[in-house]
């Protein structure tokens, strides 16, 4: 089973990746984790990727593609896998399709749909403890005492990345780059759309049904 999970930041696809992996018994890979792994191991691709990440930029396609392809070619993953956060652009999708051309291509693309306003609410409500890094959410998992960490009493703050302005910009970039990828898979006809705005258990149930 070769599966792609697609959806905007905040759609919950990352949360569902391990659930889907356990359903179909293959490994899942998130592009974020793959970057961190390459950085930790100080690989050539990792060093290259770091120069972009340090500037808060997206890593260029060819670097990302090379990392993902070498992960897929690993003997543990070449029989099946779940990709989370890749392909994000049309050229990544093209590279992936070329690579999988001889082995039947992608079996299923699962798209997590969540309305824009809900995404903004989810993403811009994130706050963190400055001391122990415990995450909270202003609306969904607020601390007991306003502005202080439940665990250590430390100050809570919002990362710049989670401010509403930055969140809206990230979602705009996502639409521009990834909507064409969604259209590509709609054209191929192997896309499954899931309502990602529903509670986690309900989303899991629809995934279970969709994947048989
Ligand atoms: Zn704390």
py3Dmol code that shows the C-alpha trace and the ligand (Angstrom):
import py3Dmol

protein = """\
ATOM      1  CA  UNK A   1       0.000   0.000   0.000  1.00  0.00           C
ATOM      2  CA  UNK A   2       1.475   3.347  -1.077  1.00  0.00           C
ATOM      3  CA  UNK A   3      -0.446   6.215   0.475  1.00  0.00           C
ATOM      4  CA  UNK A   4      -0.098   9.998   0.511  1.00  0.00           C
ATOM      5  CA  UNK A   5      -1.663  12.116   3.241  1.00  0.00           C
ATOM      6  CA  UNK A   6      -2.510  15.631   2.095  1.00  0.00           C
ATOM      7  CA  UNK A   7      -4.052  18.597   3.836  1.00  0.00           C
ATOM      8  CA  UNK A   8      -3.208  22.094   5.020  1.00  0.00           C
ATOM      9  CA  UNK A   9      -1.261  22.797   8.207  1.00  0.00           C
ATOM     10  CA  UNK A  10      -3.654  22.237  11.117  1.00  0.00           C
ATOM     11  CA  UNK A  11      -5.792  19.680   9.269  1.00  0.00           C
ATOM     12  CA  UNK A  12      -4.708  16.861  11.606  1.00  0.00           C
ATOM     13  CA  UNK A  13      -3.072  14.670   8.964  1.00  0.00           C
ATOM     14  CA  UNK A  14       0.113  14.436  11.040  1.00  0.00           C
ATOM     15  CA  UNK A  15      -1.915  13.169  13.995  1.00  0.00           C
ATOM     16  CA  UNK A  16      -3.570  10.549  11.784  1.00  0.00           C
ATOM     17  CA  UNK A  17      -0.378   9.348  10.073  1.00  0.00           C
ATOM     18  CA  UNK A  18       0.499   6.797  12.766  1.00  0.00           C
ATOM     19  CA  UNK A  19      -3.123   5.588  12.901  1.00  0.00           C
ATOM     20  CA  UNK A  20      -3.156   4.995   9.132  1.00  0.00           C
ATOM     21  CA  UNK A  21       0.272   3.335   9.402  1.00  0.00           C
ATOM     22  CA  UNK A  22      -1.078   0.899  12.001  1.00  0.00           C
ATOM     23  CA  UNK A  23      -4.132   0.148   9.816  1.00  0.00           C
ATOM     24  CA  UNK A  24      -2.154  -0.752   6.706  1.00  0.00           C
ATOM     25  CA  UNK A  25       1.036  -2.005   8.418  1.00  0.00           C
ATOM     26  CA  UNK A  26       3.613   0.135   6.641  1.00  0.00           C
ATOM     27  CA  UNK A  27       5.979   2.878   7.823  1.00  0.00           C
ATOM     28  CA  UNK A  28       4.956   6.512   7.707  1.00  0.00           C
ATOM     29  CA  UNK A  29       7.295   9.377   6.989  1.00  0.00           C
ATOM     30  CA  UNK A  30       6.704  13.079   7.559  1.00  0.00           C
ATOM     31  CA  UNK A  31       8.890  15.445   5.588  1.00  0.00           C
ATOM     32  CA  UNK A  32       9.486  17.410   8.805  1.00  0.00           C
ATOM     33  CA  UNK A  33      10.815  14.320  10.613  1.00  0.00           C
ATOM     34  CA  UNK A  34      12.941  13.420   7.611  1.00  0.00           C
ATOM     35  CA  UNK A  35      14.559  16.870   7.686  1.00  0.00           C
ATOM     36  CA  UNK A  36      15.201  16.573  11.424  1.00  0.00           C
ATOM     37  CA  UNK A  37      16.712  13.109  10.936  1.00  0.00           C
ATOM     38  CA  UNK A  38      19.031  14.331   8.176  1.00  0.00           C
ATOM     39  CA  UNK A  39      20.011  17.326  10.319  1.00  0.00           C
ATOM     40  CA  UNK A  40      20.686  15.132  13.360  1.00  0.00           C
ATOM     41  CA  UNK A  41      22.850  12.776  11.292  1.00  0.00           C
ATOM     42  CA  UNK A  42      24.563  15.759   9.678  1.00  0.00           C
ATOM     43  CA  UNK A  43      24.114  14.370   6.134  1.00  0.00           C
ATOM     44  CA  UNK A  44      25.038  16.486   3.106  1.00  0.00           C
ATOM     45  CA  UNK A  45      21.349  16.982   2.310  1.00  0.00           C
ATOM     46  CA  UNK A  46      20.713  17.846   5.949  1.00  0.00           C
ATOM     47  CA  UNK A  47      23.382  20.546   5.943  1.00  0.00           C
ATOM     48  CA  UNK A  48      21.985  21.981   2.726  1.00  0.00           C
ATOM     49  CA  UNK A  49      18.413  21.946   4.046  1.00  0.00           C
ATOM     50  CA  UNK A  50      19.530  23.684   7.243  1.00  0.00           C
ATOM     51  CA  UNK A  51      20.728  26.770   5.397  1.00  0.00           C
ATOM     52  CA  UNK A  52      17.144  27.329   4.190  1.00  0.00           C
ATOM     53  CA  UNK A  53      15.379  26.358   7.407  1.00  0.00           C
ATOM     54  CA  UNK A  54      17.570  28.757   9.385  1.00  0.00           C
ATOM     55  CA  UNK A  55      16.135  31.560   7.284  1.00  0.00           C
ATOM     56  CA  UNK A  56      12.590  30.334   7.802  1.00  0.00           C
ATOM     57  CA  UNK A  57      12.323  29.359   4.133  1.00  0.00           C
ATOM     58  CA  UNK A  58      10.905  26.229   2.560  1.00  0.00           C
ATOM     59  CA  UNK A  59      13.651  23.817   1.515  1.00  0.00           C
ATOM     60  CA  UNK A  60      13.939  23.750  -2.331  1.00  0.00           C
ATOM     61  CA  UNK A  61      12.226  20.920  -4.167  1.00  0.00           C
ATOM     62  CA  UNK A  62      15.309  19.081  -5.390  1.00  0.00           C
ATOM     63  CA  UNK A  63      16.722  18.782  -1.849  1.00  0.00           C
ATOM     64  CA  UNK A  64      13.412  17.543  -0.461  1.00  0.00           C
ATOM     65  CA  UNK A  65      12.888  15.151  -3.379  1.00  0.00           C
ATOM     66  CA  UNK A  66      16.321  13.578  -2.890  1.00  0.00           C
ATOM     67  CA  UNK A  67      15.693  13.020   0.816  1.00  0.00           C
ATOM     68  CA  UNK A  68      12.291  11.432   0.230  1.00  0.00           C
ATOM     69  CA  UNK A  69      13.502   9.247  -2.645  1.00  0.00           C
ATOM     70  CA  UNK A  70      16.341   7.808  -0.597  1.00  0.00           C
ATOM     71  CA  UNK A  71      13.875   7.058   2.225  1.00  0.00           C
ATOM     72  CA  UNK A  72      11.502   5.304  -0.222  1.00  0.00           C
ATOM     73  CA  UNK A  73      14.351   3.290  -1.716  1.00  0.00           C
ATOM     74  CA  UNK A  74      15.267   1.953   1.717  1.00  0.00           C
ATOM     75  CA  UNK A  75      14.464  -1.764   1.672  1.00  0.00           C
ATOM     76  CA  UNK A  76      12.153  -1.354   4.678  1.00  0.00           C
ATOM     77  CA  UNK A  77       9.916   1.045   2.787  1.00  0.00           C
ATOM     78  CA  UNK A  78      10.015   0.086  -0.864  1.00  0.00           C
ATOM     79  CA  UNK A  79       7.073  -2.310  -0.573  1.00  0.00           C
ATOM     80  CA  UNK A  80       4.718   0.324   0.794  1.00  0.00           C
ATOM     81  CA  UNK A  81       4.655   3.548   2.795  1.00  0.00           C
ATOM     82  CA  UNK A  82       2.701   6.556   3.971  1.00  0.00           C
ATOM     83  CA  UNK A  83       3.975   9.996   3.041  1.00  0.00           C
ATOM     84  CA  UNK A  84       2.851  12.916   5.213  1.00  0.00           C
ATOM     85  CA  UNK A  85       3.612  16.386   3.888  1.00  0.00           C
ATOM     86  CA  UNK A  86       5.031  15.220   0.574  1.00  0.00           C
ATOM     87  CA  UNK A  87       4.444  15.971  -2.296  1.00  0.00           C
ATOM     88  CA  UNK A  88       3.734  19.606  -1.459  1.00  0.00           C
ATOM     89  CA  UNK A  89       4.360  20.991  -4.961  1.00  0.00           C
ATOM     90  CA  UNK A  90       3.641  19.879  -8.522  1.00  0.00           C
ATOM     91  CA  UNK A  91       7.314  19.209  -9.269  1.00  0.00           C
ATOM     92  CA  UNK A  92       7.551  16.994  -6.162  1.00  0.00           C
ATOM     93  CA  UNK A  93       4.436  15.103  -7.325  1.00  0.00           C
ATOM     94  CA  UNK A  94       5.950  14.678 -10.788  1.00  0.00           C
ATOM     95  CA  UNK A  95       9.233  13.354  -9.350  1.00  0.00           C
ATOM     96  CA  UNK A  96       7.364  10.911  -7.129  1.00  0.00           C
ATOM     97  CA  UNK A  97       5.185   9.638  -9.993  1.00  0.00           C
ATOM     98  CA  UNK A  98       8.258   9.171 -12.200  1.00  0.00           C
ATOM     99  CA  UNK A  99       9.946   7.169  -9.450  1.00  0.00           C
ATOM    100  CA  UNK A 100       6.896   4.949  -8.880  1.00  0.00           C
ATOM    101  CA  UNK A 101       5.963   4.587 -12.524  1.00  0.00           C
ATOM    102  CA  UNK A 102       7.210   1.019 -12.854  1.00  0.00           C
ATOM    103  CA  UNK A 103       5.673  -0.196  -9.587  1.00  0.00           C
ATOM    104  CA  UNK A 104       2.035   0.802  -9.980  1.00  0.00           C
ATOM    105  CA  UNK A 105       2.178   4.373  -8.684  1.00  0.00           C
ATOM    106  CA  UNK A 106       0.384   5.707  -5.617  1.00  0.00           C
ATOM    107  CA  UNK A 107      -2.554   3.604  -4.428  1.00  0.00           C
ATOM    108  CA  UNK A 108      -4.434   6.257  -2.483  1.00  0.00           C
ATOM    109  CA  UNK A 109      -4.259   9.939  -1.727  1.00  0.00           C
ATOM    110  CA  UNK A 110      -6.128  10.909   1.440  1.00  0.00           C
ATOM    111  CA  UNK A 111      -7.057  14.577   1.581  1.00  0.00           C
ATOM    112  CA  UNK A 112      -8.020  16.127   4.926  1.00  0.00           C
ATOM    113  CA  UNK A 113     -10.460  18.999   4.308  1.00  0.00           C
ATOM    114  CA  UNK A 114     -10.891  21.627   7.023  1.00  0.00           C
ATOM    115  CA  UNK A 115     -12.504  25.067   6.537  1.00  0.00           C
ATOM    116  CA  UNK A 116     -10.032  27.980   6.514  1.00  0.00           C
ATOM    117  CA  UNK A 117     -11.530  29.671   9.604  1.00  0.00           C
ATOM    118  CA  UNK A 118     -11.227  26.483  11.637  1.00  0.00           C
ATOM    119  CA  UNK A 119      -7.576  26.096  10.553  1.00  0.00           C
ATOM    120  CA  UNK A 120      -6.788  29.654  11.632  1.00  0.00           C
ATOM    121  CA  UNK A 121      -8.468  29.028  15.000  1.00  0.00           C
ATOM    122  CA  UNK A 122      -6.519  25.785  15.511  1.00  0.00           C
ATOM    123  CA  UNK A 123      -3.121  27.163  14.474  1.00  0.00           C
ATOM    124  CA  UNK A 124      -3.191  30.663  15.934  1.00  0.00           C
ATOM    125  CA  UNK A 125      -4.339  29.440  19.372  1.00  0.00           C
ATOM    126  CA  UNK A 126      -1.126  27.570  20.116  1.00  0.00           C
ATOM    127  CA  UNK A 127       0.931  28.735  23.086  1.00  0.00           C
ATOM    128  CA  UNK A 128       4.037  27.283  24.734  1.00  0.00           C
ATOM    129  CA  UNK A 129       5.682  27.347  28.152  1.00  0.00           C
ATOM    130  CA  UNK A 130       8.891  29.361  27.952  1.00  0.00           C
ATOM    131  CA  UNK A 131      10.549  27.172  30.608  1.00  0.00           C
ATOM    132  CA  UNK A 132       9.517  23.556  29.925  1.00  0.00           C
ATOM    133  CA  UNK A 133       8.046  23.908  26.390  1.00  0.00           C
ATOM    134  CA  UNK A 134       4.714  22.256  27.317  1.00  0.00           C
ATOM    135  CA  UNK A 135       2.230  23.122  24.556  1.00  0.00           C
ATOM    136  CA  UNK A 136      -1.255  24.531  25.262  1.00  0.00           C
ATOM    137  CA  UNK A 137      -4.077  25.860  23.128  1.00  0.00           C
ATOM    138  CA  UNK A 138      -5.993  29.008  24.086  1.00  0.00           C
ATOM    139  CA  UNK A 139      -9.295  27.351  23.226  1.00  0.00           C
ATOM    140  CA  UNK A 140      -8.865  23.563  23.111  1.00  0.00           C
ATOM    141  CA  UNK A 141      -6.417  22.884  25.953  1.00  0.00           C
ATOM    142  CA  UNK A 142      -5.955  26.072  27.997  1.00  0.00           C
ATOM    143  CA  UNK A 143      -3.827  26.142  31.163  1.00  0.00           C
ATOM    144  CA  UNK A 144      -5.719  26.197  34.475  1.00  0.00           C
ATOM    145  CA  UNK A 145      -4.222  29.574  35.397  1.00  0.00           C
ATOM    146  CA  UNK A 146      -4.305  32.165  32.660  1.00  0.00           C
ATOM    147  CA  UNK A 147      -0.825  32.849  31.295  1.00  0.00           C
ATOM    148  CA  UNK A 148       1.073  30.339  33.494  1.00  0.00           C
ATOM    149  CA  UNK A 149       2.202  26.753  32.873  1.00  0.00           C
ATOM    150  CA  UNK A 150       0.320  24.053  34.824  1.00  0.00           C
ATOM    151  CA  UNK A 151       3.487  21.991  35.208  1.00  0.00           C
ATOM    152  CA  UNK A 152       6.137  24.510  36.207  1.00  0.00           C
ATOM    153  CA  UNK A 153       4.421  27.895  36.545  1.00  0.00           C
ATOM    154  CA  UNK A 154       6.532  29.303  33.689  1.00  0.00           C
ATOM    155  CA  UNK A 155       5.357  32.100  31.377  1.00  0.00           C
ATOM    156  CA  UNK A 156       3.336  31.117  28.334  1.00  0.00           C
ATOM    157  CA  UNK A 157       4.068  32.716  24.990  1.00  0.00           C
ATOM    158  CA  UNK A 158       3.153  32.427  21.326  1.00  0.00           C
ATOM    159  CA  UNK A 159       5.800  31.606  18.725  1.00  0.00           C
ATOM    160  CA  UNK A 160       5.940  34.064  15.804  1.00  0.00           C
ATOM    161  CA  UNK A 161       5.101  31.116  13.534  1.00  0.00           C
ATOM    162  CA  UNK A 162       1.744  30.744  15.275  1.00  0.00           C
ATOM    163  CA  UNK A 163       0.626  34.371  15.079  1.00  0.00           C
ATOM    164  CA  UNK A 164      -2.505  34.931  13.010  1.00  0.00           C
ATOM    165  CA  UNK A 165      -0.655  36.932  10.338  1.00  0.00           C
ATOM    166  CA  UNK A 166       1.955  34.201   9.804  1.00  0.00           C
ATOM    167  CA  UNK A 167      -0.670  31.437   9.938  1.00  0.00           C
ATOM    168  CA  UNK A 168      -2.715  33.161   7.196  1.00  0.00           C
ATOM    169  CA  UNK A 169       0.411  33.543   5.076  1.00  0.00           C
ATOM    170  CA  UNK A 170       1.314  29.838   5.528  1.00  0.00           C
ATOM    171  CA  UNK A 171      -2.187  28.833   4.469  1.00  0.00           C
ATOM    172  CA  UNK A 172      -1.975  31.111   1.417  1.00  0.00           C
ATOM    173  CA  UNK A 173       1.340  29.543   0.366  1.00  0.00           C
ATOM    174  CA  UNK A 174      -0.163  26.094   0.911  1.00  0.00           C
ATOM    175  CA  UNK A 175      -3.144  26.894  -1.356  1.00  0.00           C
ATOM    176  CA  UNK A 176      -0.926  28.289  -4.078  1.00  0.00           C
ATOM    177  CA  UNK A 177       1.527  25.396  -4.099  1.00  0.00           C
ATOM    178  CA  UNK A 178      -0.556  22.416  -3.088  1.00  0.00           C
ATOM    179  CA  UNK A 179      -3.996  22.982  -4.639  1.00  0.00           C
ATOM    180  CA  UNK A 180      -2.508  22.102  -8.072  1.00  0.00           C
ATOM    181  CA  UNK A 181      -1.212  18.820  -6.581  1.00  0.00           C
ATOM    182  CA  UNK A 182      -4.712  18.039  -5.265  1.00  0.00           C
ATOM    183  CA  UNK A 183      -6.142  18.762  -8.731  1.00  0.00           C
ATOM    184  CA  UNK A 184      -3.545  16.453 -10.266  1.00  0.00           C
ATOM    185  CA  UNK A 185      -4.619  13.523  -8.070  1.00  0.00           C
ATOM    186  CA  UNK A 186      -8.310  14.383  -8.575  1.00  0.00           C
ATOM    187  CA  UNK A 187      -7.600  13.969 -12.280  1.00  0.00           C
ATOM    188  CA  UNK A 188      -6.003  10.567 -11.714  1.00  0.00           C
ATOM    189  CA  UNK A 189      -9.012   9.614  -9.587  1.00  0.00           C
ATOM    190  CA  UNK A 190      -7.300   7.985  -6.604  1.00  0.00           C
ATOM    191  CA  UNK A 191      -8.130  10.687  -4.074  1.00  0.00           C
ATOM    192  CA  UNK A 192     -10.210  10.089  -0.948  1.00  0.00           C
ATOM    193  CA  UNK A 193     -11.566  13.159   0.823  1.00  0.00           C
ATOM    194  CA  UNK A 194     -11.984  13.141   4.599  1.00  0.00           C
ATOM    195  CA  UNK A 195     -13.708  15.785   6.729  1.00  0.00           C
ATOM    196  CA  UNK A 196     -10.832  16.742   9.020  1.00  0.00           C
ATOM    197  CA  UNK A 197     -12.935  19.176  11.040  1.00  0.00           C
ATOM    198  CA  UNK A 198     -14.685  16.298  12.849  1.00  0.00           C
ATOM    199  CA  UNK A 199     -13.436  14.911  16.199  1.00  0.00           C
ATOM    200  CA  UNK A 200     -10.365  12.627  16.026  1.00  0.00           C
ATOM    201  CA  UNK A 201     -12.331   9.385  16.746  1.00  0.00           C
ATOM    202  CA  UNK A 202     -14.800  10.166  13.943  1.00  0.00           C
ATOM    203  CA  UNK A 203     -11.954  10.911  11.520  1.00  0.00           C
ATOM    204  CA  UNK A 204     -10.345   7.575  12.496  1.00  0.00           C
ATOM    205  CA  UNK A 205     -13.609   5.793  11.792  1.00  0.00           C
ATOM    206  CA  UNK A 206     -13.936   7.304   8.320  1.00  0.00           C
ATOM    207  CA  UNK A 207     -10.303   6.392   7.591  1.00  0.00           C
ATOM    208  CA  UNK A 208     -10.931   2.813   8.658  1.00  0.00           C
ATOM    209  CA  UNK A 209     -13.971   2.613   6.375  1.00  0.00           C
ATOM    210  CA  UNK A 210     -12.212   4.320   3.469  1.00  0.00           C
ATOM    211  CA  UNK A 211      -9.220   1.985   3.628  1.00  0.00           C
ATOM    212  CA  UNK A 212     -11.382  -1.127   3.958  1.00  0.00           C
TER     213      UNK A 212
END
"""
ligand_1 = """\
1
ZN
Zn 6.216 24.820 31.994
"""
view = py3Dmol.view(width=600, height=400)
view.addModel(protein, "pdb")
view.setStyle({"model": 0}, {"cartoon": {"style": "trace"}})
view.addModel(ligand_1, "xyz")
view.setStyle({"model": 1}, {"stick": {}})
view.zoomTo()
view.show()
